[in-house]
Amino acid sequence: MSRKLRVRGTTLWCVVYNDPGGRPFSVNIDKTSTVEFVKSTITRIYPHTFQGIDVKNIVLWKVHLPHDETATWKTFDPTTTTTATILRESDSVTKVFPNSLGDNEYISIIVQRPTMSSSNIWYRVDLPNCQATKLRNFSGKDIDDLRFAIKTSKPDDITCDHDRLALLVVHLNSGDDTELDENCFEKHNSFNALVRYYQIDKFNPIKVKLPGNFHYISINNHRRIDQ
């Protein structure tokens, strides 16, 4: 992937996430372009890499990685770090990259293709005598799908509507309870990434809180459990 799109404007260096044979490539775009146009341009230049993929399902991450012989981009995972942010389609290039335009020394964008893989997700309903349970081969698209799958797998324990469940996980580095909501999912963009980031397993399962069994306080724009 070494071709360039010859368009009046500026250059951004990109790399495709989780592409073992890939290497950085540059895209020349007009400075007034939007992120949506950048996505469309990338998929048009490299149709084989994005064959059969709807452009709206591609995620662009803003990064700042050295474009040198260290090749840190090969092992960089944008879904498990706080130094990468997802770009919105409506954002303008000049707004998002005020200092990176035309900089050939750094990679500015990681392109993430949609993943169709399933996940094994451990959870425990917050009721007496309930044990950690593995939800096998979960392939849902969002947190609402996860709530529904958990309710469906535990009909005797969960009698409320699935959208009234609160899903929380302990972040092992801080010990804090963090709610798994749509904002959290959008940040990581896949359940496999969530499982890796929060180290969700049998010994650190998602806690499923039932209505009336939890109370939240707001801290730094995040909802956390008030024990």
CYANA upper distance limits for C-alpha pairs under 8 A (distance plus 0.5 A):
  1 MET  CA     22 GLY  CA      7.32
  1 MET  CA     23 ARG  CA      6.97
  1 MET  CA     24 PRO  CA      7.70
  1 MET  CA     25 PHE  CA      6.32
  1 MET  CA     46 TYR  CA      7.99
  2 SER  CA     23 ARG  CA      8.38
  2 SER  CA     24 PRO  CA      7.92
  2 SER  CA     25 PHE  CA      5.69
  2 SER  CA     26 SER  CA      7.70
  3 ARG  CA     25 PHE  CA      7.56
  3 ARG  CA     26 SER  CA      7.84
  3 ARG  CA     45 ILE  CA      8.42
  4 LYS  CA     25 PHE  CA      8.01
  4 LYS  CA     26 SER  CA      6.31
  4 LYS  CA     27 VAL  CA      6.08
  4 LYS  CA     28 ASN  CA      7.06
  4 LYS  CA     45 ILE  CA      8.50
  5 LEU  CA     26 SER  CA      8.46
  5 LEU  CA     27 VAL  CA      6.19
  5 LEU  CA     28 ASN  CA      5.88
  5 LEU  CA     29 ILE  CA      8.07
  5 LEU  CA     45 ILE  CA      7.64
  6 ARG  CA     28 ASN  CA      6.49
  6 ARG  CA     29 ILE  CA      8.38
  7 VAL  CA     28 ASN  CA      6.14
  7 VAL  CA     29 ILE  CA      6.07
  7 VAL  CA     30 ASP  CA      7.15
  8 ARG  CA     28 ASN  CA      7.80
  8 ARG  CA     29 ILE  CA      7.00
  8 ARG  CA     30 ASP  CA      6.16
  9 GLY  CA     28 ASN  CA      6.90
  9 GLY  CA     29 ILE  CA      5.65
  9 GLY  CA     30 ASP  CA      4.48
  9 GLY  CA     31 LYS  CA      5.99
 10 THR  CA     28 ASN  CA      5.81
 10 THR  CA     29 ILE  CA      5.95
 10 THR  CA     30 ASP  CA      6.63
 10 THR  CA     31 LYS  CA      6.76
 10 THR  CA    101 LEU  CA      6.56
 10 THR  CA    102 GLY  CA      5.91
 11 THR  CA     26 SER  CA      6.89
 11 THR  CA     27 VAL  CA      6.06
 11 THR  CA     28 ASN  CA      4.88
 11 THR  CA     29 ILE  CA      6.85
 11 THR  CA    101 LEU  CA      6.50
 11 THR  CA    102 GLY  CA      5.11
 11 THR  CA    103 ASP  CA      7.80
 11 THR  CA    104 ASN  CA      8.35
 12 LEU  CA     26 SER  CA      6.08
 12 LEU  CA     27 VAL  CA      5.88
 12 LEU  CA     28 ASN  CA      6.99
 12 LEU  CA     29 ILE  CA      8.36
 12 LEU  CA    100 SER  CA      8.02
 12 LEU  CA    101 LEU  CA      6.66
 12 LEU  CA    102 GLY  CA      6.73
 12 LEU  CA    103 ASP  CA      7.72
 12 LEU  CA    104 ASN  CA      8.16
 12 LEU  CA    107 ILE  CA      7.86
 12 LEU  CA    108 SER  CA      6.85
 12 LEU  CA    109 ILE  CA      8.05
 13 TRP  CA     24 PRO  CA      7.06
 13 TRP  CA     25 PHE  CA      6.17
 13 TRP  CA     26 SER  CA      4.85
 13 TRP  CA     27 VAL  CA      6.89
 13 TRP  CA    104 ASN  CA      7.42
 13 TRP  CA    106 TYR  CA      7.50
 13 TRP  CA    107 ILE  CA      5.32
 13 TRP  CA    108 SER  CA      6.16
 13 TRP  CA    109 ILE  CA      7.05
 14 CYS  CA     24 PRO  CA      6.01
 14 CYS  CA     25 PHE  CA      5.88
 14 CYS  CA     26 SER  CA      6.48
 14 CYS  CA     27 VAL  CA      7.99
 14 CYS  CA    107 ILE  CA      6.11
 14 CYS  CA    108 SER  CA      6.53
 14 CYS  CA    109 ILE  CA      5.12
 14 CYS  CA    110 ILE  CA      6.20
 14 CYS  CA    111 VAL  CA      7.55
 15 VAL  CA     22 GLY  CA      7.81
 15 VAL  CA     23 ARG  CA      6.68
 15 VAL  CA     24 PRO  CA      5.10
 15 VAL  CA     25 PHE  CA      6.76
 15 VAL  CA     73 TRP  CA      8.20
 15 VAL  CA    107 ILE  CA      7.86
 15 VAL  CA    109 ILE  CA      7.05
 15 VAL  CA    110 ILE  CA      5.59
 15 VAL  CA    111 VAL  CA      6.60
 16 VAL  CA     22 GLY  CA      7.23
 16 VAL  CA     23 ARG  CA      8.15
 16 VAL  CA     24 PRO  CA      8.21
 16 VAL  CA    110 ILE  CA      6.14
 16 VAL  CA    111 VAL  CA      5.09
 16 VAL  CA    112 GLN  CA      6.64
 16 VAL  CA    113 ARG  CA      8.32
 17 TYR  CA     77 ASP  CA      8.14
 17 TYR  CA    110 ILE  CA      6.45
 17 TYR  CA    111 VAL  CA      6.20
 17 TYR  CA    112 GLN  CA      5.69
 17 TYR  CA    113 ARG  CA      7.92
 18 ASN  CA     74 LYS  CA      8.44
 18 ASN  CA    112 GLN  CA      8.28
 20 PRO  CA     74 LYS  CA      8.29
 24 PRO  CA     67 HIS  CA      8.48
 24 PRO  CA    107 ILE  CA      8.04
 27 VAL  CA     41 THR  CA      8.46
 27 VAL  CA     42 ILE  CA      7.78
 29 ILE  CA     33 SER  CA      7.35
 29 ILE  CA     38 VAL  CA      7.92
 31 LYS  CA     93 VAL  CA      6.64
 31 LYS  CA     94 THR  CA      6.50
 32 THR  CA     92 SER  CA      6.98
 32 THR  CA     93 VAL  CA      7.02
 32 THR  CA     94 THR  CA      7.32
 33 SER  CA     37 PHE  CA      6.66
 33 SER  CA     38 VAL  CA      7.74
 33 SER  CA     92 SER  CA      6.39
 33 SER  CA     93 VAL  CA      6.31
 34 THR  CA     38 VAL  CA      7.07
 34 THR  CA     89 GLU  CA      7.08
 34 THR  CA     90 SER  CA      6.41
 34 THR  CA     91 ASP  CA      6.05
 34 THR  CA     92 SER  CA      4.75
 34 THR  CA     93 VAL  CA      6.08
 35 VAL  CA     39 LYS  CA      6.83
 35 VAL  CA     87 LEU  CA      7.47
 35 VAL  CA     88 ARG  CA      7.11
 35 VAL  CA     89 GLU  CA      5.22
 35 VAL  CA     90 SER  CA      6.74
 35 VAL  CA     91 ASP  CA      6.20
 35 VAL  CA     92 SER  CA      6.61
 35 VAL  CA     93 VAL  CA      6.76
 36 GLU  CA     40 SER  CA      6.87
 36 GLU  CA     88 ARG  CA      8.26
 36 GLU  CA     89 GLU  CA      4.84
 36 GLU  CA     90 SER  CA      6.99
 37 PHE  CA     41 THR  CA      6.52
 37 PHE  CA     89 GLU  CA      8.44
 38 VAL  CA     42 ILE  CA      6.70
 39 LYS  CA     43 THR  CA      6.89
 39 LYS  CA     55 VAL  CA      7.21
 39 LYS  CA     58 ILE  CA      7.90
 39 LYS  CA     60 LEU  CA      7.99
 40 SER  CA     44 ARG  CA      6.62
 40 SER  CA     55 VAL  CA      6.92
 41 THR  CA     45 ILE  CA      6.70
 42 ILE  CA     46 TYR  CA      6.73
 43 THR  CA     47 PRO  CA      6.09
 43 THR  CA     49 THR  CA      8.25
 43 THR  CA     50 PHE  CA      6.44
 43 THR  CA     55 VAL  CA      7.53
 46 TYR  CA     50 PHE  CA      7.16
 47 PRO  CA     51 GLN  CA      5.94
 50 PHE  CA    113 ARG  CA      8.11
 53 ILE  CA     57 ASN  CA      7.63
 53 ILE  CA     58 ILE  CA      8.23
 53 ILE  CA    113 ARG  CA      8.29
 53 ILE  CA    114 PRO  CA      8.30
 54 ASP  CA     58 ILE  CA      7.71
 57 ASN  CA    113 ARG  CA      7.75
 57 ASN  CA    114 PRO  CA      6.55
 58 ILE  CA    111 VAL  CA      7.59
 58 ILE  CA    112 GLN  CA      6.39
 58 ILE  CA    113 ARG  CA      5.63
 58 ILE  CA    114 PRO  CA      6.61
 59 VAL  CA     86 ILE  CA      7.45
 59 VAL  CA     87 LEU  CA      8.00
 59 VAL  CA    111 VAL  CA      6.52
 59 VAL  CA    112 GLN  CA      5.58
 59 VAL  CA    113 ARG  CA      7.17
 59 VAL  CA    114 PRO  CA      8.25
 60 LEU  CA     86 ILE  CA      6.43
 60 LEU  CA     87 LEU  CA      6.16
 60 LEU  CA    109 ILE  CA      6.80
 60 LEU  CA    110 ILE  CA      6.31
 60 LEU  CA    111 VAL  CA      5.35
 60 LEU  CA    112 GLN  CA      6.73
 61 TRP  CA     78 PRO  CA      7.51
 61 TRP  CA     84 ALA  CA      6.56
 61 TRP  CA     85 THR  CA      5.85
 61 TRP  CA     86 ILE  CA      5.01
 61 TRP  CA     87 LEU  CA      6.30
 61 TRP  CA    109 ILE  CA      5.99
 61 TRP  CA    110 ILE  CA      5.56
 61 TRP  CA    111 VAL  CA      6.99
 61 TRP  CA    112 GLN  CA      8.13
 62 LYS  CA     84 ALA  CA      6.07
 62 LYS  CA     85 THR  CA      5.77
 62 LYS  CA     86 ILE  CA      6.76
 62 LYS  CA     87 LEU  CA      6.93
 62 LYS  CA    108 SER  CA      6.31
 62 LYS  CA    109 ILE  CA      5.50
 62 LYS  CA    110 ILE  CA      7.21
 63 VAL  CA     83 THR  CA      7.47
 63 VAL  CA     84 ALA  CA      5.68
 63 VAL  CA     85 THR  CA      7.70
 63 VAL  CA    107 ILE  CA      7.38
 63 VAL  CA    108 SER  CA      5.48
 63 VAL  CA    109 ILE  CA      6.20
 63 VAL  CA    110 ILE  CA      7.43
 64 HIS  CA    106 TYR  CA      6.51
 64 HIS  CA    107 ILE  CA      6.26
 64 HIS  CA    108 SER  CA      5.74
 64 HIS  CA    109 ILE  CA      8.37
 65 LEU  CA     72 THR  CA      7.53
 65 LEU  CA     73 TRP  CA      7.02
 65 LEU  CA    106 TYR  CA      5.79
 65 LEU  CA    107 ILE  CA      5.57
 65 LEU  CA    108 SER  CA      7.39
 66 PRO  CA     70 THR  CA      8.32
 66 PRO  CA     71 ALA  CA      7.90
 66 PRO  CA     72 THR  CA      7.63
 66 PRO  CA     73 TRP  CA      8.33
 66 PRO  CA    105 GLU  CA      6.61
 66 PRO  CA    106 TYR  CA      5.06
 66 PRO  CA    107 ILE  CA      6.75
 67 HIS  CA     71 ALA  CA      7.26
 67 HIS  CA    104 ASN  CA      7.87
 67 HIS  CA    105 GLU  CA      5.63
 67 HIS  CA    106 TYR  CA      5.22
 67 HIS  CA    107 ILE  CA      6.24
 68 ASP  CA    105 GLU  CA      7.71
 72 THR  CA     76 PHE  CA      6.74
 77 ASP  CA     81 THR  CA      7.44
 78 PRO  CA     82 THR  CA      8.40
 78 PRO  CA     83 THR  CA      8.14
 78 PRO  CA     84 ALA  CA      5.92
 78 PRO  CA     85 THR  CA      8.25
 78 PRO  CA    110 ILE  CA      8.24
 78 PRO  CA    188 HIS  CA      8.37
 79 THR  CA     84 ALA  CA      8.20
 79 THR  CA    187 LYS  CA      7.61
 79 THR  CA    188 HIS  CA      5.02
 79 THR  CA    189 ASN  CA      7.33
 79 THR  CA    193 ALA  CA      6.38
 80 THR  CA    188 HIS  CA      7.22
 80 THR  CA    193 ALA  CA      7.00
 80 THR  CA    194 LEU  CA      8.31
 80 THR  CA    196 ARG  CA      7.95
 80 THR  CA    197 TYR  CA      5.89
 85 THR  CA    187 LYS  CA      7.97
 86 ILE  CA    187 LYS  CA      7.47
 87 LEU  CA     91 ASP  CA      7.72
 87 LEU  CA     96 VAL  CA      8.46
 91 ASP  CA     95 LYS  CA      7.37
 91 ASP  CA     96 VAL  CA      7.25
 92 SER  CA     96 VAL  CA      6.82
 93 VAL  CA     97 PHE  CA      6.32
 93 VAL  CA     98 PRO  CA      8.30
 94 THR  CA     98 PRO  CA      5.67
 94 THR  CA    101 LEU  CA      8.21
 97 PHE  CA    101 LEU  CA      6.71
100 SER  CA    106 TYR  CA      8.32
100 SER  CA    108 SER  CA      7.53
115 THR  CA    190 SER  CA      8.06
116 MET  CA    139 SER  CA      7.92
117 SER  CA    139 SER  CA      7.28
118 SER  CA    137 ASN  CA      5.43
118 SER  CA    138 PHE  CA      5.64
118 SER  CA    139 SER  CA      4.97
118 SER  CA    140 GLY  CA      8.44
118 SER  CA    192 ASN  CA      8.27
119 SER  CA    136 ARG  CA      7.35
119 SER  CA    137 ASN  CA      5.58
119 SER  CA    138 PHE  CA      5.51
119 SER  CA    139 SER  CA      6.93
119 SER  CA    191 PHE  CA      7.10
119 SER  CA    192 ASN  CA      6.44
120 ASN  CA    134 LYS  CA      7.02
120 ASN  CA    135 LEU  CA      6.11
120 ASN  CA    136 ARG  CA      5.12
120 ASN  CA    137 ASN  CA      5.80
120 ASN  CA    138 PHE  CA      6.59
121 ILE  CA    134 LYS  CA      6.15
121 ILE  CA    135 LEU  CA      5.53
121 ILE  CA    136 ARG  CA      7.12
121 ILE  CA    138 PHE  CA      7.70
121 ILE  CA    195 VAL  CA      7.79
121 ILE  CA    200 ILE  CA      7.62
121 ILE  CA    201 ASP  CA      7.56
121 ILE  CA    205 PRO  CA      8.29
122 TRP  CA    132 ALA  CA      6.96
122 TRP  CA    133 THR  CA      6.02
122 TRP  CA    134 LYS  CA      4.91
122 TRP  CA    135 LEU  CA      6.52
122 TRP  CA    200 ILE  CA      7.02
122 TRP  CA    201 ASP  CA      5.87
122 TRP  CA    202 LYS  CA      6.24
122 TRP  CA    204 ASN  CA      8.28
122 TRP  CA    205 PRO  CA      5.32
122 TRP  CA    206 ILE  CA      6.75
123 TYR  CA    132 ALA  CA      6.00
123 TYR  CA    133 THR  CA      5.95
123 TYR  CA    134 LYS  CA      7.01
123 TYR  CA    135 LEU  CA      8.00
123 TYR  CA    202 LYS  CA      8.22
123 TYR  CA    205 PRO  CA      4.93
123 TYR  CA    206 ILE  CA      4.75
123 TYR  CA    207 LYS  CA      6.38
123 TYR  CA    208 VAL  CA      7.39
124 ARG  CA    130 CYS  CA      7.13
124 ARG  CA    131 GLN  CA      6.41
124 ARG  CA    132 ALA  CA      4.97
124 ARG  CA    133 THR  CA      6.54
124 ARG  CA    205 PRO  CA      6.63
124 ARG  CA    206 ILE  CA      6.63
124 ARG  CA    207 LYS  CA      5.72
124 ARG  CA    208 VAL  CA      6.43
125 VAL  CA    130 CYS  CA      6.64
125 VAL  CA    131 GLN  CA      8.06
125 VAL  CA    132 ALA  CA      8.21
125 VAL  CA    157 ASP  CA      8.27
125 VAL  CA    207 LYS  CA      6.58
125 VAL  CA    208 VAL  CA      5.10
125 VAL  CA    209 LYS  CA      7.06
125 VAL  CA    210 LEU  CA      8.43
126 ASP  CA    130 CYS  CA      7.52
126 ASP  CA    207 LYS  CA      6.83
126 ASP  CA    208 VAL  CA      6.15
126 ASP  CA    209 LYS  CA      6.01
126 ASP  CA    210 LEU  CA      7.67
132 ALA  CA    202 LYS  CA      6.65
132 ALA  CA    203 PHE  CA      8.47
132 ALA  CA    205 PRO  CA      7.04
133 THR  CA    202 LYS  CA      8.04
134 LYS  CA    202 LYS  CA      8.11
135 LEU  CA    150 ILE  CA      8.06
138 PHE  CA    146 LEU  CA      8.45
140 GLY  CA    145 ASP  CA      5.79
140 GLY  CA    146 LEU  CA      6.87
141 LYS  CA    145 ASP  CA      6.90
142 ASP  CA    146 LEU  CA      7.15
142 ASP  CA    182 GLU  CA      7.61
142 ASP  CA    185 PHE  CA      7.56
143 ILE  CA    147 ARG  CA      6.75
143 ILE  CA    180 LEU  CA      7.84
143 ILE  CA    181 ASP  CA      6.70
143 ILE  CA    182 GLU  CA      6.56
143 ILE  CA    185 PHE  CA      7.49
144 ASP  CA    148 PHE  CA      6.73
144 ASP  CA    162 HIS  CA      8.37
144 ASP  CA    163 ASP  CA      7.28
145 ASP  CA    149 ALA  CA      6.64
146 LEU  CA    150 ILE  CA      6.68
147 ARG  CA    151 LYS  CA      6.74
147 ARG  CA    162 HIS  CA      6.03
147 ARG  CA    163 ASP  CA      7.18
147 ARG  CA    165 LEU  CA      7.19
147 ARG  CA    167 LEU  CA      8.28
148 PHE  CA    152 THR  CA      6.57
148 PHE  CA    162 HIS  CA      5.76
148 PHE  CA    163 ASP  CA      8.01
149 ALA  CA    153 SER  CA      6.68
150 ILE  CA    154 LYS  CA      6.84
151 LYS  CA    155 PRO  CA      6.43
151 LYS  CA    158 ILE  CA      6.30
151 LYS  CA    159 THR  CA      8.40
151 LYS  CA    162 HIS  CA      6.38
154 LYS  CA    158 ILE  CA      6.39
155 PRO  CA    159 THR  CA      6.81
158 ILE  CA    210 LEU  CA      8.12
160 CYS  CA    164 ARG  CA      7.35
160 CYS  CA    165 LEU  CA      8.44
160 CYS  CA    210 LEU  CA      8.33
160 CYS  CA    211 PRO  CA      8.29
161 ASP  CA    165 LEU  CA      8.06
164 ARG  CA    210 LEU  CA      7.72
164 ARG  CA    211 PRO  CA      6.79
165 LEU  CA    208 VAL  CA      7.08
165 LEU  CA    209 LYS  CA      6.37
165 LEU  CA    210 LEU  CA      5.93
165 LEU  CA    211 PRO  CA      7.07
166 ALA  CA    179 GLU  CA      7.62
166 ALA  CA    180 LEU  CA      8.31
166 ALA  CA    208 VAL  CA      6.37
166 ALA  CA    209 LYS  CA      5.52
166 ALA  CA    210 LEU  CA      7.21
166 ALA  CA    211 PRO  CA      8.39
167 LEU  CA    179 GLU  CA      6.25
167 LEU  CA    180 LEU  CA      5.96
167 LEU  CA    181 ASP  CA      8.04
167 LEU  CA    206 ILE  CA      6.82
167 LEU  CA    207 LYS  CA      6.20
167 LEU  CA    208 VAL  CA      5.40
167 LEU  CA    209 LYS  CA      6.82
168 LEU  CA    177 ASP  CA      6.57
168 LEU  CA    178 THR  CA      5.86
168 LEU  CA    179 GLU  CA      4.87
168 LEU  CA    180 LEU  CA      6.12
168 LEU  CA    206 ILE  CA      6.09
168 LEU  CA    207 LYS  CA      5.51
168 LEU  CA    208 VAL  CA      7.08
168 LEU  CA    209 LYS  CA      8.14
169 VAL  CA    177 ASP  CA      6.00
169 VAL  CA    178 THR  CA      5.97
169 VAL  CA    179 GLU  CA      7.08
169 VAL  CA    180 LEU  CA      7.65
169 VAL  CA    198 TYR  CA      7.75
169 VAL  CA    200 ILE  CA      8.19
169 VAL  CA    204 ASN  CA      7.95
169 VAL  CA    205 PRO  CA      7.33
169 VAL  CA    206 ILE  CA      5.36
169 VAL  CA    207 LYS  CA      6.48
170 VAL  CA    175 GLY  CA      6.27
170 VAL  CA    176 ASP  CA      6.03
170 VAL  CA    177 ASP  CA      5.11
170 VAL  CA    178 THR  CA      6.77
170 VAL  CA    198 TYR  CA      7.71
170 VAL  CA    204 ASN  CA      7.53
170 VAL  CA    206 ILE  CA      8.33
171 HIS  CA    175 GLY  CA      5.84
171 HIS  CA    176 ASP  CA      6.15
171 HIS  CA    177 ASP  CA      7.05
171 HIS  CA    178 THR  CA      7.50
171 HIS  CA    198 TYR  CA      6.11
171 HIS  CA    199 GLN  CA      8.48
172 LEU  CA    176 ASP  CA      8.20
172 LEU  CA    198 TYR  CA      7.51
172 LEU  CA    199 GLN  CA      8.15
176 ASP  CA    224 ARG  CA      8.13
177 ASP  CA    224 ARG  CA      6.36
177 ASP  CA    225 ILE  CA      6.60
178 THR  CA    222 HIS  CA      8.23
178 THR  CA    223 ARG  CA      7.51
178 THR  CA    224 ARG  CA      6.15
178 THR  CA    225 ILE  CA      8.05
179 GLU  CA    184 CYS  CA      8.36
179 GLU  CA    222 HIS  CA      8.48
179 GLU  CA    223 ARG  CA      6.97
179 GLU  CA    224 ARG  CA      7.09
180 LEU  CA    184 CYS  CA      6.26
180 LEU  CA    185 PHE  CA      7.50
181 ASP  CA    185 PHE  CA      6.81
182 GLU  CA    186 GLU  CA      6.58
183 ASN  CA    187 LYS  CA      6.83
184 CYS  CA    188 HIS  CA      7.27
185 PHE  CA    189 ASN  CA      6.07
185 PHE  CA    190 SER  CA      7.27
185 PHE  CA    191 PHE  CA      8.03
185 PHE  CA    194 LEU  CA      7.84
186 GLU  CA    190 SER  CA      8.38
188 HIS  CA    193 ALA  CA      6.38
188 HIS  CA    194 LEU  CA      6.73
189 ASN  CA    193 ALA  CA      7.66
190 SER  CA    194 LEU  CA      6.96
191 PHE  CA    195 VAL  CA      6.62
192 ASN  CA    196 ARG  CA      6.79
193 ALA  CA    197 TYR  CA      6.51
194 LEU  CA    198 TYR  CA      6.56
194 LEU  CA    199 GLN  CA      8.39
194 LEU  CA    200 ILE  CA      8.37
195 VAL  CA    199 GLN  CA      5.90
195 VAL  CA    200 ILE  CA      5.42
195 VAL  CA    201 ASP  CA      8.23
196 ARG  CA    200 ILE  CA      7.39
199 GLN  CA    204 ASN  CA      7.53
200 ILE  CA    204 ASN  CA      5.72
200 ILE  CA    205 PRO  CA      5.86
200 ILE  CA    206 ILE  CA      7.35
201 ASP  CA    205 PRO  CA      5.80
209 LYS  CA    213 ASN  CA      6.75
209 LYS  CA    214 PHE  CA      7.00
210 LEU  CA    214 PHE  CA      7.76
214 PHE  CA    225 ILE  CA      7.46
214 PHE  CA    226 ASP  CA      8.09
215 HIS  CA    225 ILE  CA      6.60
215 HIS  CA    226 ASP  CA      6.25
215 HIS  CA    227 GLN  CA      8.35
216 TYR  CA    223 ARG  CA      6.50
216 TYR  CA    224 ARG  CA      6.08
216 TYR  CA    225 ILE  CA      5.44
216 TYR  CA    226 ASP  CA      6.02
217 ILE  CA    223 ARG  CA      6.39
217 ILE  CA    224 ARG  CA      6.28
217 ILE  CA    225 ILE  CA      7.08
217 ILE  CA    226 ASP  CA      6.66
218 SER  CA    222 HIS  CA      6.25
218 SER  CA    223 ARG  CA      5.37
218 SER  CA    224 ARG  CA      6.98
219 ILE  CA    223 ARG  CA      6.89
219 ILE  CA    224 ARG  CA      7.56
